[in-house]
Amino acid sequence: MGFDVTLTINGERRVIPLEDARVTLLDLLRERLDLTGAKKGCDRGQCGACTVLVEGRRINSCLTLAISLDGANVTTIEGIARGDLLHPVQAAFIEHDGFQCGFCTPGQIMSAIGLIQEGQAGDDPERIREGMSGNLCRCGAYLGITDAILEAQANTSQKAGEAA
């Protein structure tokens, strides 16, 4: 017996047949839809390499059953740039050397975007480190990551102030 799940992924509505209700969102993205930006690190929700946004909030896609998200909006790292224009968080990660090997970078960037959108980033480095504590970097690029988020948050706040 199969199931269909309807998801809007990076702005595109998709109806996806599932043979097994136990398929995680991470496996669906990587194995069925070839969206391989979210990484399978620990597969236990402890490293954050699989972080994506669902309805604008951060989740560990390795812990989330795809069928439980029927009707949801999912944003992956593949969906945040606009053509050649990088998302401000992506640009800030490059500017501040917020990555080394790059394995955790998609999850870090998606978590940072979620942190900012949730209004949890602020301008305090300690607050950012706490908010990002679910995303691990084996290379230790935490200083660059924190600086990148501070810059992206400042730019977002500045743009919001200009629009008001």
N, C-alpha and C positions, 0 to 999 in steps of 0.2 A: 504494500500500500504506500502510495506516495503523497506528498504534500506540496503545495505551492506556497511560496512566500513572496510577497510583493515588497520591494524595497526601492527607495529612490537613492541611488548611489552616485555621488558627485554630480547631482542634478539630473541624472537619467533614471527614469522609472523602469524597473526591471521586474518581471515575473519569473521567478526561478523555481523550477521543480526540484524538490528534495526527495531522495529515496529514503532518507533516514532523518528522523526528527532530532537526532543527537548531533547534527553537524553544527560546529561552532561558526560564528561569523568569520573568524580568522581563516578557517579552512575553506569556507565558501569563497571569501575574497581571493585567497591565494591560489587555490586548486581549481576552482570552477570559473572564476572571472578574470584570472591572470592579473590581479591587482596585488602585486608582490611587495609593495612598499612596507606594509605592516609585517613585522618579522615574528617568527615563532622562536622566541628565546627560551623561556623556561616552561611555557605551556601550563603555568600554574598561577598566573596573575601576579607574579612577584617582581618582574623586571620592567614591565611597561613597554617593551619593544613592539607590542601589538596594539598600542593605543590608537584608537580612531575616535571620531566624534559621532555620536548618535543624538540627533535633535540638538546639536551644539554642545553637548556635554561629553566629557572624556569617559571612555570605557575601555576595559581590557577585552579585546575581541576574542581572546583565547578562552575566556570564561563565559561568554555569552552565546546562547543557542540562537542560531539565525532565525529559527521559526518564532522565537519570542519577540522578534522585532518587526513582525509583519506590519507593513504600512509606514515604517519609520524612514527618516532621512538619515543617511550615513555619509559621512565625509571622510575620505582617506587622504593620505599625503598626495596621491595622484590628482586630487581634485581641488587643490588650494591655489595653485598658480593660475594666472590668466594668460595663456599663451606664453610669450617670453617674459612676461611680467611676474616676478616672484612675489609670493605673499610677503608682507613686511617681516614676519617672523623668520622665514627662510633667508631673506636678505640679511637680517641681523645675525643669524647664525653664521653666515659666511663672513660678515664684517668682523665678528668677534671670535672667530675660530672656535665655534661651539660644537665642533665635532673633530674626531681624529679618524678612527677606523670607519665610522659611518653606520655601523650596524644598528645602533640605538637611535640614530638621528631622526628617522621618520616618526618614531614614537615620541621622542623628546619634543619635536616640533609640534605634533598634534596635541600633546599634553600642554605645551606652552600656549598654543592658540586657545585651547579650552580654558586654561587658567585665566587668561586675559578676558575672554568672553564671559566667564563666570564672575568677573569682577574680583577675583581673588589674588591678582598679581601685586597690585599696589606698587610702591616705589622702595620697598624695603627688601634688600637682598636676602635676609633671613626668612622673610615671609615667602619669597619665591622659592628658596631652597626647600622649605617645608612643603609648599604646594606641589613641588616637583619630586618629592621624595619617593614616589612610586615608580619613578623612571630611573633605572640604573645605567651607568656608563662605566664599562670596565676600563676604559682608557683614562678616565679621570678628567674629562673636559668640563667639569662642573663650573669653574670660574667663567669660562667663555659662554657656557649655556646661561648662567645667571646674568651676565652682562648683556647678552643678546635679548633676553626677556625684558630686562630693564629698559633697553633701548626701544624695543617694539612696544612695550606698554606706554612709554613716554610719547612715542609717535602717535599711538592710538588715542591717548588722552588729549594730545594737542589737536589732532584732527577733529575729535569730538567737540572740543571747545570752539574750534573755528566754525563748525557747522551750526552751533547754537546761536 
